[in-house]
Amino acid sequence: MQDDLTGRTALVTGGASGIGAAIARRWTAAGGSVVIGDVDDRRGAALAAELGPSAAYVHLDVTREEDYEAAFAHFEAPGAPDAFFANAGAVGATGRIEDHGRDAWDGTLELLLTGAFLGIKHAVRAMRPRGSGAIVCTGSVASVRGGLGPHAYTAAKHAVLGLVESVAVEIGPYGLRINCVAPGGTVSALSAGLASGDPDDLDAAHARLAAASSSGVPTTADDVARAALFLAGPGAARINGTRLVVDGGDDVLPARGRSYYL
């Protein structure tokens, strides 16, 4: 059962599409209100309009600290959302390690790791005076094991999980929690772009990921959103500093879904 989120507020980065949009939809469907942060103003504004008065959109580049300050200023006193979802991301630098350029490497880590760090920093700063709040970072199965993403992406996602574990030790005594949801290959604009070059071609992503899945069923953005909302909600009140893999058993636990004993 999904928690009742009536009266609860959230900020979602990368909220205009994919997993972020699914989080925003589920949060509002459960009675909460959400601020959607993204750099895609067209999609973000359209989603906020779709969700109605319980949603607002702000332009939020996660590599800019001033954008975070403006986003958190949207919340009424005491100035903190009940939940913060550090979700914004992209594949970033790809290719062989010997071909990686420094700019591409730095840009990937700035978006995926520094962007999460800045969001966590400002979320804790806002939540601590109230003594409650939940932070959920979107990691990846590449947070857990190598070979499931490009080099810079894998390094950054490993670091995000390490940051979650480290921050959990600090903020637990404040009444705050932080966890990581770690999706496998997920039907989204990101995977669609990889599958066909068109981020809007979700059918191509669905077909490619279904074919690669041991169950024949791909992970969807809504699957990940449900896990993220669980980690942020009151049902996970005693869960802090961990990661929840959402991959259908295909990536981190490849034996799951296969039977060796029949």
ROVO-131080 format. One record per residue: residue in three letters; residue number from 0; x, y, z of N, C-alpha, C in turn. Coordinates in steps of 0.001 Angstrom, whole numbers. Atoms other than C-alpha are relative to their C-alpha. Last residue first. Layout:
% residues N
ALA  NUM  X  Y  Z  X  Y  Z  X  Y  Z
...
END
This chain:
% residues 262
LEU  261  1120  804  502  14678  -27850  -11365  501  -1063  -959
TYR  260  227  1171  -838  17614  -26535  -9263  -1184  -831  -467
TYR  259  -1081  970  207  19274  -23945  -11463  -289  -1331  709
SER  258  50  1141  -901  16225  -21693  -11883  1098  -986  -349
ARG  257  -436  1197  701  16572  -18262  -13355  49  -1147  997
GLY  256  829  167  1198  14616  -15209  -12226  426  -1184  -837
ARG  255  1412  -82  -358  17359  -14244  -9786  -837  -71  -1282
ALA  254  563  1340  -164  20713  -15492  -11016  -1476  35  345
PRO  253  393  622  1266  21618  -12088  -12452  -599  -1390  143
LEU  252  215  1395  -396  21522  -10370  -9046  -439  -806  -1219
VAL  251  -830  236  -1167  23033  -6952  -9772  -113  -1446  465
ASP  250  -1322  -592  104  21687  -6843  -13303  895  -333  1184
ASP  249  -754  226  1235  18592  -8878  -13988  1460  414  63
GLY  248  -961  1089  -170  16906  -9356  -10619  913  -211  -1177
GLY  247  603  1275  364  13866  -7297  -11605  941  -1182  149
ASP  246  -491  461  1302  16089  -4209  -11536  -605  -1317  -444
VAL  245  1235  237  746  15032  -2035  -8630  404  -410  -1409
VAL  244  -171  311  1423  17884  -2099  -6120  -1351  -313  -619
LEU  243  1039  934  416  17181  -390  -2792  122  -206  -1504
ARG  242  393  -110  1405  20155  1314  -1213  -986  -1114  -326
THR  241  -67  1236  772  20848  1992  2450  -347  266  -1454
GLY  240  -1349  301  443  21701  4894  4730  143  -1257  -822
ASN  239  -913  -1128  178  18461  5093  6678  1360  -514  -453
ILE  238  -967  351  1044  15386  2869  6962  856  1222  -295
ARG  237  -1194  555  -645  13492  3172  10251  1050  -428  -1024
ALA  236  -498  -875  -1064  10777  5536  8966  1281  -511  664
ALA  235  -1427  307  -66  10338  3584  5738  683  779  1114
GLY  234  -169  1443  -102  6536  3425  5945  1447  -433  87
PRO  233  -2  432  -1403  6544  7151  6703  150  -1498  173
GLY  232  1238  -69  -762  7468  7930  3107  116  -527  1413
ALA  231  248  -1352  -503  10711  8804  1346  -1153  65  987
LEU  230  -1148  -434  -792  11960  5232  893  -215  1372  624
PHE  229  -59  809  -1222  8482  4104  -221  1137  487  895
LEU  228  1005  -519  -927  8282  7024  -2613  -51  -818  1280
ALA  227  -496  -1270  -539  11565  5983  -4221  -993  588  1000
ALA  226  -1044  307  -977  10383  2388  -4633  523  1271  660
ARG  225  648  628  -1146  7149  3515  -6281  1012  -340  1094
ALA  224  678  -1030  -789  9078  5884  -8521  -660  -592  1225
VAL  223  -1027  -672  -801  11386  3085  -9682  -632  1059  899
ASP  222  -529  975  -948  8482  944  -10843  999  667  947
ASP  221  962  88  -1104  6893  4046  -12384  428  -1030  1025
ALA  220  -217  -1147  -886  10009  4676  -14462  -948  -47  1190
THR  219  550  -1273  458  9609  1188  -15866  337  1112  996
THR  218  294  -906  -1105  11700  -1950  -15436  -503  1321  -564
PRO  217  -970  -1033  -358  11469  -4240  -18447  -438  780  1236
VAL  216  728  -1187  -452  9469  -7482  -18555  1016  1063  402
GLY  215  686  -557  1160  10843  -10414  -20550  -787  1249  327
SER  214  1433  224  -145  11647  -12128  -17262  -782  435  -1230
SER  213  223  1438  -154  15370  -12560  -17955  -1481  -330  109
SER  212  418  416  -1331  15416  -8993  -19263  -241  -1507  62
ALA  211  -1175  248  -841  17467  -8091  -22344  -357  -541  1377
ALA  210  -776  1081  595  14556  -8440  -24757  1200  -373  854
ALA  209  766  1243  -182  12354  -6365  -22477  784  -1189  -539
LEU  208  -181  426  -1384  15057  -3662  -22327  -779  -1283  300
ARG  207  -1402  372  -238  15269  -3357  -26098  194  -537  1404
ALA  206  -312  1219  733  11508  -3433  -26662  1422  -472  292
HIS  205  749  1107  -581  10768  -888  -23932  381  -1317  -675
ALA  204  -642  326  -1265  13521  1441  -25136  -674  -1199  653
ALA  203  -1284  614  333  12185  1312  -28675  733  -413  1266
ASP  202  278  1354  484  8656  1939  -27430  1299  -732  -329
LEU  201  28  917  -1140  9911  4894  -25378  -298  -1430  -431
ASP  200  385  1308  518  10859  6768  -28541  50  -1041  1119
ASP  199  1451  145  -96  10834  10284  -27045  -485  -1377  -435
PRO  198  420  136  -1400  14561  10268  -26296  -1503  -132  189
ASP  197  1143  -885  -189  15280  9559  -30000  -500  -151  1440
GLY  196  -429  -1365  278  18735  8119  -30682  -1096  1014  196
SER  195  352  -404  1358  17195  4676  -30950  528  1374  -392
ALA  194  532  1068  850  18208  2619  -27940  -181  427  -1450
LEU  193  -1029  992  265  20504  5089  -26189  -475  -1049  -999
GLY  192  -1047  -642  771  18029  7939  -26508  1111  -963  -347
ALA  191  506  -138  1362  15252  5632  -25375  1049  648  -894
SER  190  -204  1278  689  17315  4652  -22340  -527  45  -1426
LEU  189  -1422  322  38  17596  8278  -21232  247  -1296  -764
ALA  188  -595  -778  1081  14018  9185  -22167  1478  -331  -146
SER  187  6  -1436  -259  12864  6369  -19931  566  720  -1206
VAL  186  622  -646  1151  12303  2620  -19808  -176  1479  315
THR  185  1370  -460  -219  14689  1570  -17052  -531  678  -1252
GLY  184  450  -603  1255  17907  -445  -17138  -1485  301  62
GLY  183  -707  574  1136  18617  -1136  -13483  -434  720  -1268
PRO  182  654  697  1100  17412  1189  -10793  974  -677  -947
ALA  181  -991  392  1003  19230  1948  -7540  -665  -777  -1135
VAL  180  711  956  834  17146  3898  -5034  897  -276  -1199
CYS  179  -278  15  1433  19463  5498  -2492  -884  -1040  -669
ASN  178  -153  1319  601  18671  6499  1075  202  142  -1500
ILE  177  -419  -56  1392  18792  9534  3355  227  -1417  -491
ARG  176  -403  1257  620  17011  10075  6670  467  256  -1427
LEU  175  70  31  1460  16568  13019  9013  478  -1352  -508
GLY  174  1345  409  381  15736  13062  12735  -197  -58  -1495
TYR  173  841  -1194  189  18823  15124  13547  -1461  -356  -276
PRO  172  340  -603  -1299  20595  12077  15044  -853  1261  -112
GLY  171  925  824  -762  20333  10363  11636  -376  614  1345
ILE  170  1316  -624  -147  21967  13282  9846  -1000  -831  783
GLU  169  67  -1341  -577  25638  12475  10285  -1418  431  335
VAL  168  -591  52  -1339  25638  8708  9781  -120  1353  695
ALA  167  970  627  -908  23236  9027  6859  515  -40  1431
VAL  166  887  -1040  -521  25641  11484  5197  -1006  -589  986
SER  165  -735  -902  -880  28302  8786  4833  -911  1037  642
GLU  164  -349  737  -1211  25990  6112  3443  708  904  1007
VAL  163  1227  310  -744  24432  8541  967  332  -693  1308
LEU  162  416  -1247  -632  27863  9830  -74  -1266  -209  827
GLY  161  -890  -262  -1122  29064  6296  -713  -378  1261  754
LEU  160  357  955  -1053  25994  5620  -2843  894  191  1222
VAL  159  1287  -431  -562  26630  8814  -4806  -425  -943  1123
ALA  158  -261  -1081  -949  30290  7826  -5236  -1284  509  631
HIS  157  -609  589  -1182  29367  4509  -6837  189  1069  1074
LYS  156  1088  665  -720  27048  6478  -9129  512  -795  1200
ALA  155  858  -977  -666  29841  8850  -10111  -1092  -676  817
ALA  154  -763  -622  -1081  32359  6102  -10854  -879  973  787
THR  153  -164  989  -1063  29777  4138  -12834  754  587  1181
TYR  152  1306  212  -619  28766  7186  -14881  124  -958  1180
ALA  151  250  -1190  -821  32412  8065  -15569  -1329  -134  743
HIS  150  -958  -156  -1100  33169  4511  -16720  -321  1184  911
PRO  149  -1285  -570  413  30048  3825  -18786  878  318  1210
GLY  148  120  -1358  515  27360  1620  -17241  1353  487  -455
LEU  147  1415  -226  298  26683  -1909  -15993  -256  1418  -499
GLY  146  385  656  1239  30290  -3134  -16079  -1436  214  -400
GLY  145  -543  -526  1245  31004  -2294  -12466  -505  -769  -1203
ARG  144  -889  904  722  28730  -3219  -9593  484  656  -1271
VAL  143  -257  1220  -753  26773  -1458  -6864  1045  -881  -667
SER  142  -498  -380  -1322  26342  2157  -7913  559  -1201  738
ALA  141  -1408  -374  170  26107  912  -11522  581  615  1260
VAL  140  -711  1256  -219  22849  -727  -10377  1496  219  -217
SER  139  85  905  1146  21916  2924  -10261  539  -1354  439
GLY  138  -1267  594  373  21683  5894  -7934  -202  -861  -1234
THR  137  82  1009  1050  18660  8118  -7648  1409  -430  -356
CYS  136  -839  -223  1181  19083  9863  -4319  -253  -1116  -1012
VAL  135  -188  1203  810  16279  9892  -1760  817  374  -1225
ILE  134  -708  -256  1253  16230  12434  1055  172  -1332  -719
ALA  133  -597  1153  670  13733  12267  3913  616  430  -1319
GLY  132  -138  -112  1441  12720  14942  6406  713  -1212  -571
SER  131  569  1120  749  12370  15666  10090  209  245  -1486
GLY  130  -232  1291  -637  13950  17785  12818  -667  -1164  -686
ARG  129  1307  592  -280  12458  21108  11718  124  -1356  672
PRO  128  688  -745  -1067  15776  22939  12019  -1352  -583  382
ARG  127  -515  222  -1343  17496  20095  10100  -732  817  1080
MET  126  778  940  -799  15285  20157  7016  430  -59  1462
ALA  125  1396  -418  -140  16543  23286  5224  -765  -874  985
ARG  124  20  -1343  -584  20281  22750  5748  -1442  458  249
VAL  123  -311  156  -1424  19810  19028  5102  -59  1354  699
ALA  122  1130  679  -633  18074  19759  1794  238  -148  1503
HIS  121  1055  -981  -224  20694  22348  855  -1242  -637  618
LYS  120  -447  -1084  -882  23596  19963  1332  -1143  945  328
ILE  119  5  548  -1355  21778  17019  -228  360  1094  997
GLY  118  1388  184  -425  21054  19082  -3334  -104  -521  1413
LEU  117  589  -1321  -252  24640  20290  -3612  -1440  -120  472
PHE  116  -579  -594  -1202  26008  16770  -3198  -645  1341  333
ALA  115  626  666  -1145  23612  15342  -5799  509  596  1309
GLY  114  1412  -393  -25  24683  17917  -8378  -737  -632  1156
THR  113  63  -1321  -622  28330  17316  -7446  -1434  497  67
LEU  112  -480  45  -1378  27888  13613  -8147  -87  1360  688
LEU  111  515  1145  -747  25803  13187  -11297  402  0  1467
LEU  110  1451  186  45  26163  16579  -12975  -455  -1072  988
GLU  109  640  -1217  -513  29689  17507  -11921  -1511  -169  44
LEU  108  -56  15  -1467  30885  13922  -12343  -656  1246  595
THR  107  829  1103  -502  29673  13841  -15942  -15  -27  1518
GLY  106  1404  -364  140  31086  17277  -16754  -936  -1068  530
ASP  105  349  -977  -1033  34498  16380  -15348  -1476  377  -56
TRP  104  -63  639  -1324  34736  13245  -17470  -469  961  1085
ALA  103  1157  899  -71  33576  15006  -20634  -61  -703  1349
ASP  102  1211  -805  -110  36032  17857  -20050  -1240  -875  134
ARG  101  138  -522  -1362  38916  15482  -19324  -1299  787  161
GLY  100  -544  -1333  -160  38443  13585  -22573  -265  509  1409
HIS  99  747  -997  -768  37876  9861  -22439  738  1334  33
ASP  98  515  -1042  886  39539  7905  -25253  -755  1094  740
GLU  97  -1131  -726  581  41777  5737  -23093  -442  1122  -932
ILE  96  -636  -865  -985  38782  4804  -20945  1135  806  -616
ARG  95  -1124  640  -665  36868  3473  -23934  711  986  922
GLY  94  -1148  427  788  33591  5143  -24776  1082  -632  847
THR  93  27  1407  389  30950  7196  -22986  1280  -336  -764
ALA  92  -1107  437  849  30852  10477  -21074  -92  -1496  -279
GLY  91  -1289  -663  -50  27466  11445  -19667  1017  -602  -937
VAL  90  -1029  1029  175  24596  9005  -19207  1391  606  91
ALA  89  -151  337  1415  22349  11721  -17782  1098  -1051  -89
GLY  88  -1173  711  497  21129  12792  -14375  -27  -204  -1491
ALA  87  -472  -461  1309  18655  14586  -12145  1245  -770  -440
ASN  86  238  945  1080  17185  12478  -9323  639  390  -1329
ALA  85  -1139  -400  827  18036  14035  -6006  74  -962  -1169
PHE  84  -440  1054  909  14558  13527  -4506  1101  549  -896
PHE  83  -798  -513  1103  13894  15744  -1488  502  -1184  -813
ALA  82  -872  928  717  11134  14892  939  731  733  -1105
ASP  81  -53  1251  -760  9188  16729  3642  937  -999  -652
PRO  80  959  1032  415  10077  19987  1946  99  -1200  925
ALA  79  -548  1283  424  11843  22652  3971  -1096  -903  -525
GLY  78  -861  -89  1168  11350  26346  4580  588  -1295  -484
PRO  77  -1392  -305  -288  10044  26419  8130  943  -142  -1184
ALA  76  -672  223  -1277  8196  28246  6729  -459  -1338  581
GLU  75  381  -894  -1096  6750  27907  3230  798  -341  1266
PHE  74  738  648  -1076  8567  26123  447  -253  985  1128
HIS  73  1406  170  366  9478  27902  -2780  -835  -559  1156
ALA  72  744  -1185  -443  12752  29133  -1228  -1480  -92  -350
PHE  71  413  227  -1383  14067  25589  -1631  -772  1192  554
ALA  70  992  1082  -51  14071  26076  -5394  -497  -232  1422
ALA  69  1286  -507  482  15786  29482  -5255  -1082  -1066  93
GLU  68  488  -977  -977  18604  28155  -3079  -1365  537  -404
TYR  67  529  735  -1148  18966  25132  -5351  -574  959  1037
ASP  66  1270  588  426  19303  27394  -8372  -632  -817  1123
GLU  65  1038  -1021  -109  21936  29456  -6545  -1354  -517  -474
GLU  64  472  -81  -1371  24021  26330  -6055  -1117  1021  164
ARG  63  -12  -1404  -427  24293  25736  -9780  -620  123  1387
THR  62  -1394  -384  -193  25275  22197  -10861  138  1441  489
VAL  61  -517  545  -1254  21726  20981  -10278  1473  300  225
ASP  60  -1219  641  486  20343  23338  -12923  738  -492  1245
LEU  59  -1002  412  -972  16869  24092  -11593  1111  -763  -709
HIS  58  -1205  315  766  14180  26010  -13461  1107  -307  997
VAL  57  -1074  -988  -98  11167  25821  -11185  1155  -452  -893
TYR  56  -1257  254  714  7828  24081  -11743  986  1124  259
ALA  55  -598  -1232  519  4840  23872  -9425  1304  -381  -680
ALA  54  -1340  46  567  2492  21027  -8517  443  1375  -473
SER  53  -892  660  -939  -542  20548  -6260  1443  -61  -499
PRO  52  -444  -911  -1066  -2470  23157  -8231  931  -636  1023
GLY  51  926  -946  -609  -2652  20961  -11336  594  779  1162
LEU  50  257  452  -1363  -736  17811  -12255  -863  972  791
GLU  49  764  1254  18  -987  18516  -15987  -407  -419  1411
ALA  48  1364  -338  409  122  22128  -15534  -889  -1233  6
ALA  47  621  -713  -1122  3160  20973  -13556  -1440  375  -326
LEU  46  337  988  -1021  3932  18452  -16297  -672  666  1193
ALA  45  1144  786  476  3725  21113  -19006  -427  -1032  1039
ALA  44  1207  -817  -146  5965  23475  -17054  -1239  -775  -428
GLY  43  278  -210  -1415  8603  20781  -16675  -1264  793  241
ARG  42  567  1218  -581  8416  19655  -20286  -392  212  1464
ARG  41  1238  343  704  8891  23165  -21666  -659  -1225  628
ASP  40  1121  -842  -425  11381  24298  -19038  -1310  -390  -660
ASP  39  906  88  1145  13774  21405  -19547  -1279  750  356
VAL  38  -467  -1007  957  16398  22511  -17020  -850  -15  -1263
ASP  37  -616  562  1207  14598  20708  -14206  572  1145  -820
GLY  36  -1173  -747  422  12990  21125  -10789  657  -660  -1191
ILE  35  -747  703  1033  9439  19975  -10088  1159  886  -441
VAL  34  -690  -976  835  7996  21283  -6833  901  -792  -940
VAL  33  -1354  198  486  5522  18797  -5410  501  1218  -751
SER  32  -300  -1052  970  2334  18639  -3373  1478  -52  -332
GLY  31  -1021  -976  -314  1087  15511  -1650  112  1094  -1049
GLY  30  501  -1117  -784  -2211  13651  -1882  1013  1076  335
ALA  29  166  432  -1396  -1066  10218  -3003  -393  1146  916
ALA  28  1125  936  -31  -1648  11138  -6661  -282  -483  1416
THR  27  1246  -777  8  611  14150  -6087  -1222  -915  42
TRP  26  64  -810  -1216  3528  11958  -5044  -1313  775  69
ARG  25  407  846  -1119  2843  9383  -7748  -131  802  1289
ARG  24  1376  468  215  2901  11967  -10518  -480  -828  1191
ALA  23  914  -1131  -179  6004  13725  -9190  -1454  -442  -140
ILE  22  30  -319  -1430  7870  10428  -8810  -1002  1117  263
ALA  21  789  1062  -632  6913  9418  -12364  -95  218  1511
ALA  20  1403  -276  285  8155  12791  -13624  -902  -1053  641
GLY  19  416  -1183  -756  11484  12247  -11893  -1459  337  -203
ILE  18  219  379  -1394  11809  8702  -13229  -487  1185  818
GLY  17  -574  1223  -518  11399  9837  -16823  -362  -294  1441
SER  16  238  1196  807  10516  13452  -17510  551  -1219  728
ALA  15  828  -277  1170  10315  16956  -16051  -336  -1241  -812
GLY  14  1396  402  -155  11460  16041  -12554  -872  156  -1218
GLY  13  198  829  1184  15200  16042  -13070  -1435  -460  -90
THR  12  -846  -498  1084  15248  17318  -9524  -72  -977  -1170
VAL  11  -559  1043  857  12240  16513  -7337  879  656  -1056
LEU  10  -735  -606  1105  11198  18689  -4390  670  -1123  -772
ALA  9  -1218  604  531  8546  17292  -2073  604  889  -1069
THR  8  -584  -698  1143  5693  18381  188  1289  -677  -441
ARG  7  -1452  133  48  3387  16512  2560  536  583  -1304
GLY  6  -658  -1052  -751  -154  17689  3275  1512  -44  -36
THR  5  763  -1244  -115  -1718  14439  2157  727  1000  896
LEU  4  -928  -1124  -45  1010  11873  1541  -718  1342  79
ASP  3  798  -1195  225  -1001  8734  2322  922  1206  214
ASP  2  294  -888  -1117  1518  5923  2080  -890  1151  -441
GLN  1  -739  -1246  31  1226  3497  -812  -409  876  1175
MET  0  835  -1193  0  0  0  0  874  1249  0
END
